[in-house]
């Protein structure tokens, strides 16, 4: 999508007109104009020159703006908005000075008995001339309304400025005619006509209309500036300089001069200037600027670091791998800007209305004035009703209702690591009824970890881990790496093995101290030693729980079982529960076998589990779910890409494959399913906010126009002064923008109770003195009160107690617990 800046727009009618003008060009596939950001996004083969000329022919101006620049070079974003706000403020203050003088002359002496200068108190023509001059000054100060309004009116494409220009212009022109009539009355000494004409002067009305509209525009401009605050805060994150190593020396250079492959250094407190990879050092990095997660992430050699994140504790030396427009931050900024340049489907209704709104209002105002004149009312009254209709009508509120909510919500998402590629995706995610989740990498971590440690035949747990990891250290299998990683985390020292042999699909073996040690499947181990029925039963139980049991032996003795599985992400269970509470059906779709899929689905609480699905079939399943309601697909792999494209909303986990991210409508920077829940909540809140804005915009105009036209005047005596109508028009847009700003207060991240998965071991002990079931319960209660013991199953007939516990539980704590209960260990 190519982006253009557009100037000269004042309301939704303007943006609709530009979209129509550019959309009619040959080669333009789509065109979307944002009144909020004064920008336009165009897709198609039409040249920039053709597009810009089409905009200029429509009465506006445009130029190409490259959104894919370095984040550090975009820091002047919002300067145009600030400049516009400053100009409007100057116009307002200047207008107010002359308006106050005008109000003093025209109404002060009548409403509040303020004294007039002696020369003016009886000289009504002089007072009229002063009002003429003061109001003319105010109109000249606000000439923008007239130059834009009449220019578009003469092009037969009236906009909001046209309504203001007509309302204020007619009021001023009519008052000028009355002033001339006063001079004619003075020639004939007709004092009664002079006094009557004096009451028909509406110079203050013309000046008040443009001043109040300017006040509304100022409030709107300030509020619009706040809607882009999230984007501005992202831009401010980019550091201005980087310390790179060149010629063996550290030198500070602007970020724009850092090239791919450069080596840069980071000290505690430094912001990371470009995306890179750590080549030396260790440190904690705060990535909250990109992910919203405040807990620092440990970085070491080989780990990636991203632009704008903060180095906290150590010294790092990194190599730049992505610079300029290719950095993570620059891509996030581009996504937010592009989303703001697109339009949500719900905005199309407002756009259609806005396209014909102004001409219809001008027609209603004309008919209103004529009807009142034919009904016998004075010209002044009839014109007042027509002017009221012109200035109370507000197409701006209609045009801003959707984009301001989209911009604010998109900014909130970006600050929390949730990136919406289009406005439509933000709207659609709030409507979903079904969430289809891929298993591996989305619900689970996507890498095997040790889940159970079961020593056998009295083997010490540490001895089991030491032997297993020493054996598996020379294997490249993912399950072997999980065992070695577990030993490393427990700081278990390893020994060197000899004659290592790997048997694909079965296991591994080696020699140590003239004995064979082996590990792998139960059938493989049975070729080295005898296997008990109880061991087979335990392996079957682990397999039923979607875990892979690795059995280890030394010589003829079985040492125990280490179970490995693709563990659930810490927040998966809570996230699925949160989705279900939001009324969303959760489906897990995976290519894994049914046994594994059912186990994982049951663990997380999915409503439906579909297993054994080939990559090409995922798209068909998603299409089927779409028949029953809006459907979101969440995935991270290459095989998820077709389904992500097919779904109403495709959501890619940020740690996933590039093709998945490219195919998705929403990208979650963090590798967290809870952020998907947050995206749904944000979409729902944004959709509700849009509906509130549209309701206000439509109701305001539907109720305001008849009231301004005097429909209820004969029945109830209700009518609106043009000045009050102007104030209402200005405040209507301010209300819409302010309502959208409430989205900044939405807490999209609920505290989720994360259940950390811990590796448990089983240990069997013998307790003397148990005589009955009451004794069993007593021993069970005593042992389960020990920190780290999850479950104790006692049998008074055999004296056995089976403990499920953490490896860190000491024998001393077990002995003490049994003694306190009044029993002893055998």
Secondary structure, 3 states (H helix, E strand, C coil): CEEEEEECCCCHHHHHHHHHHHHCCCCEEEEEEECCCCEEEEEECCCHHHHHHHHHHCCCEEEECCCCCCHHHCCCCCHHHHHHHHHHHHHHHHHHHHHHHHHHHHHHHHHCCCCCCHHHHCCHHHHHHHHHHHHHHHHHHCHHHHHHHHHHHHCCCCCHHHHHHHHHHHHHHHHHHHHHHHHHHHHCCCHHHHHHHHCCCCHHHHHHHHHHHHHHHHHHHHHHHHHCHHHHHHHHCCCCEEEEEECCEEEEEEHHHCCCCCEEEECCCCECCCEEEEEECCEEEECHHHHCCCCCEEECCCCEECCCCEECCCCEEEEEEECHHHCHHHHHHHHHHHHHHCCCCCHHHHHHHHHHHHHHHHHHHHHHHHHHHHCCCCHHHHHHHHHHHHHHCCHHHHHHHHHHHHHHHHHHHHHCCEEECCHHHHHHHCCCCEEEEEHHHHHEEEEEEEEEEEECCCCCHHHHHHHHHHHHCCCCCHHHHHHHHHHHHCCCCCCCCEEEEEECCCEEEEEECCEEEEEECHHHHCCCCCCCHHHHHHHHHHHHCCCEEEEEEECCEEEEEEEEEEEECCCHHHHHHHHHHCCCEEEEECCCCHHHHHHHHHHHCCCEEECCCCHHHHHHHHHHHHCCCCEEEEECCHHHHHHHHHCCEEEEECCCCHHHHHHCCEEECCCCCHHHHHHHHHHHHHHHHHHHHHHHHHHHHHHHHHHHHCCCHHHHCCCCCHHHHHHHHHHHHHHHHHHHHHHHHCCCCCCCCCCCCCCEEEEEEEEECCCCHHHHHHHHHHHHCCCCEEEEEEECCCCEEEEEEECCCCHHHHHHHHHHCCCEEC
